[in-house]
Amino acid sequence: MLQLENISLQVENFYIALDEDLAAFQQKAGYSCITGCSKCCKSPAIETSILEMLPYAFHLYKNNTAESVYDSLLLTNSSVCNLYKPLKTDIQKGGCADYPHRALICRLFGFSFTRDKTGNATLFTCKDIKAAYPEVYDAANTEAAAGSPVPLATNYYNQLADIDYNLSQKQYPINEAMRLAIEMVLNQYYYNDPLNEAFKSAS
């Protein structure tokens, strides 16, 4: 197995454990995202690391779509995530086209905690959830302040950095991070594929 693929598998396993943590917290807290909402997906300010997008890049490569998606990312002028796909219905406003391979920030937002300037853990969520579940929001913050264990976003970012520090540190606009991750995967296979080596030697 190539080293980069092994790193990607570690990220996938990390995501599985993370999703279990957040699902447990969500069930205990008793709230969810607003039905039909995808406002966070449409934010032009989403940033992520190359490491977070490696599982997505390998998924594309194994399904023979890496090059076509890479080309589309080169051509796009939009700062909105390339995976966001709007739906023209009154109820469903759109969402992620590849939910299992979404970035870390997409998993954490809404159901994890950050620390405020005083060091207190505060639920990291949107104003719509705060408005829809004010009692849940207040209760979650109160429990966190009392010392109850909560999913802290910084802890998960640190766990991700433990997998590969260099690939985790720099944050890029999400479409650029996707492009760079795909480029890295394509280059890795190009330089490790015996057929490519034979082609390069012959040329």
C-alpha positions as CSV (number, residue, x, y, z in Angstrom):
1,M,0.0,0.0,0.0
2,L,1.3,3.5,-0.9
3,Q,2.1,5.7,2.1
4,L,-0.4,8.4,1.0
5,E,-3.2,5.8,0.8
6,N,-2.3,4.6,4.3
7,I,-2.6,8.1,5.6
8,S,-6.0,8.5,3.8
9,L,-7.2,5.3,5.5
10,Q,-6.2,6.6,8.9
11,V,-8.2,9.8,8.2
12,E,-11.2,7.6,7.2
13,N,-11.0,5.7,10.5
14,F,-10.7,8.9,12.4
15,Y,-13.8,10.2,10.7
16,I,-15.7,7.0,11.7
17,A,-14.8,7.5,15.3
18,L,-15.6,11.2,15.2
19,D,-19.0,10.7,13.6
20,E,-19.8,8.2,16.4
21,D,-18.8,10.7,19.0
22,L,-20.9,13.5,17.5
23,A,-23.9,11.2,16.9
24,A,-23.8,10.2,20.6
25,F,-23.7,13.8,21.7
26,Q,-26.5,14.8,19.2
27,Q,-28.7,12.0,20.5
28,K,-28.1,12.9,24.1
29,A,-28.7,16.7,23.5
30,G,-31.8,16.1,21.5
31,Y,-31.5,18.3,18.5
32,S,-30.6,18.2,14.8
33,C,-30.0,20.4,11.8
34,I,-33.0,22.3,10.5
35,T,-34.9,20.1,7.9
36,G,-34.1,21.3,4.4
37,C,-31.4,23.8,5.4
38,S,-28.0,23.9,3.8
39,K,-26.9,27.4,4.6
40,C,-23.6,26.3,5.9
41,C,-22.8,24.4,2.7
42,K,-23.3,27.7,0.7
43,S,-20.8,29.7,2.7
44,P,-18.0,31.0,0.5
45,A,-15.6,31.1,3.4
46,I,-15.2,27.3,4.1
47,E,-11.6,26.3,4.5
48,T,-10.0,22.9,5.0
49,S,-6.7,21.1,4.8
50,I,-5.4,18.8,2.1
51,L,-5.4,16.0,4.7
52,E,-9.1,16.3,5.3
53,M,-9.8,15.8,1.6
54,L,-7.6,12.9,0.9
55,P,-10.3,10.2,1.4
56,Y,-12.4,12.1,-1.1
57,A,-9.5,12.2,-3.6
58,F,-8.8,8.5,-3.2
59,H,-12.6,7.8,-3.6
60,L,-12.6,9.7,-6.9
61,Y,-9.4,7.9,-8.1
62,K,-10.8,4.5,-7.4
63,N,-14.0,5.3,-9.3
64,N,-12.1,6.7,-12.3
65,T,-13.5,10.2,-11.8
66,A,-10.5,12.0,-10.3
67,E,-9.3,13.6,-13.5
68,S,-12.7,14.9,-14.5
69,V,-13.4,16.4,-11.1
70,Y,-9.9,17.9,-11.0
71,D,-10.5,19.5,-14.4
72,S,-13.9,20.9,-13.2
73,L,-12.2,22.4,-10.1
74,L,-9.6,24.1,-12.3
75,L,-12.4,25.7,-14.3
76,T,-14.7,26.8,-11.5
77,N,-14.8,30.4,-10.4
78,S,-17.1,29.7,-7.5
79,S,-15.9,29.9,-3.9
80,V,-18.9,27.7,-2.8
81,C,-17.9,24.1,-2.1
82,N,-17.9,22.1,-5.3
83,L,-19.8,19.3,-3.5
84,Y,-22.7,21.5,-2.7
85,K,-25.6,20.6,-5.0
86,P,-28.7,22.8,-4.8
87,L,-32.2,21.2,-5.3
88,K,-35.0,23.3,-6.6
89,T,-37.8,22.3,-4.2
90,D,-39.6,24.2,-1.5
91,I,-38.6,21.7,1.2
92,Q,-35.2,20.5,0.3
93,K,-32.7,23.3,-0.5
94,G,-29.8,21.1,-1.4
95,G,-26.8,19.6,0.3
96,C,-23.6,17.7,0.0
97,A,-23.2,15.5,-3.1
98,D,-20.7,13.2,-1.3
99,Y,-21.6,13.3,2.4
100,P,-19.4,10.4,3.6
101,H,-16.3,12.3,2.3
102,R,-17.1,15.8,3.6
103,A,-14.4,17.8,5.4
104,L,-13.8,17.9,9.1
105,I,-15.4,21.4,9.6
106,C,-18.6,20.1,7.9
107,R,-18.7,17.3,10.5
108,L,-18.0,19.4,13.5
109,F,-20.1,22.5,12.8
110,G,-23.4,22.3,14.7
111,F,-22.5,19.5,17.1
112,S,-19.1,20.3,18.7
113,F,-17.7,22.9,21.0
114,T,-15.1,25.6,20.8
115,R,-13.7,27.7,23.7
116,D,-14.5,31.3,24.1
117,K,-12.1,34.1,25.2
118,T,-12.6,33.1,28.8
119,G,-11.8,29.4,28.1
120,N,-15.4,28.2,28.5
121,A,-16.7,25.5,26.1
122,T,-19.4,26.9,23.8
123,L,-21.6,25.0,21.4
124,F,-20.2,25.6,17.8
125,T,-23.4,25.9,15.8
126,C,-25.5,28.2,13.6
127,K,-28.0,30.9,14.6
128,D,-30.8,28.9,13.1
129,I,-30.2,26.0,15.5
130,K,-29.8,28.4,18.4
131,A,-33.2,29.9,17.5
132,A,-34.9,26.6,17.0
133,Y,-33.5,24.9,20.1
134,P,-32.8,27.7,22.6
135,E,-33.3,25.5,25.7
136,V,-31.1,22.8,24.3
137,Y,-28.4,25.3,23.4
138,D,-28.4,26.8,26.9
139,A,-28.4,23.4,28.6
140,A,-25.5,22.1,26.5
141,N,-23.4,25.2,27.4
142,T,-24.4,24.9,31.0
143,E,-23.4,21.2,31.2
144,A,-20.1,22.0,29.4
145,A,-19.4,24.8,31.9
146,A,-20.1,22.4,34.8
147,G,-17.4,20.0,33.5
148,S,-19.4,17.5,31.6
149,P,-17.4,15.9,28.8
150,V,-18.2,17.4,25.4
151,P,-16.8,17.0,21.9
152,L,-14.2,19.8,21.6
153,A,-13.4,20.8,18.0
154,T,-9.7,21.5,18.9
155,N,-9.3,18.0,20.2
156,Y,-10.3,16.5,16.9
157,Y,-8.1,18.9,14.9
158,N,-5.2,17.8,17.1
159,Q,-6.0,14.1,16.5
160,L,-6.0,14.8,12.7
161,A,-2.7,16.6,13.0
162,D,-1.3,13.4,14.7
163,I,-2.0,11.5,11.5
164,D,0.1,13.9,9.3
165,Y,1.1,17.2,10.8
166,N,2.3,18.8,7.5
167,L,-0.8,18.0,5.5
168,S,-3.1,19.1,8.3
169,Q,-1.7,22.6,9.1
170,K,-2.4,24.8,6.2
171,Q,-6.0,25.7,5.5
172,Y,-7.2,26.4,2.0
173,P,-10.5,27.4,0.4
174,I,-12.3,24.1,0.2
175,N,-12.2,23.8,-3.6
176,E,-8.5,24.5,-3.6
177,A,-7.9,21.8,-0.9
178,M,-9.9,19.3,-3.0
179,R,-7.9,20.1,-6.1
180,L,-4.6,19.8,-4.3
181,A,-5.6,16.5,-2.7
182,I,-6.6,15.1,-6.0
183,E,-3.4,16.4,-7.6
184,M,-1.4,14.7,-4.9
185,V,-3.2,11.4,-5.3
186,L,-2.8,11.5,-9.1
187,N,0.9,12.3,-8.9
188,Q,1.4,9.6,-6.3
189,Y,-0.1,6.9,-8.6
190,Y,1.6,8.3,-11.7
191,Y,5.1,8.0,-10.2
192,N,4.4,4.6,-8.6
193,D,2.5,2.9,-11.5
194,P,4.8,0.4,-13.3
195,L,3.1,1.1,-16.6
196,N,3.8,4.8,-16.2
197,E,7.5,4.0,-15.3
198,A,7.8,1.9,-18.5
199,F,6.2,4.7,-20.5
200,K,8.6,7.3,-19.0
201,S,11.7,5.1,-19.7
202,A,10.6,4.5,-23.3
203,S,10.2,8.2,-23.9
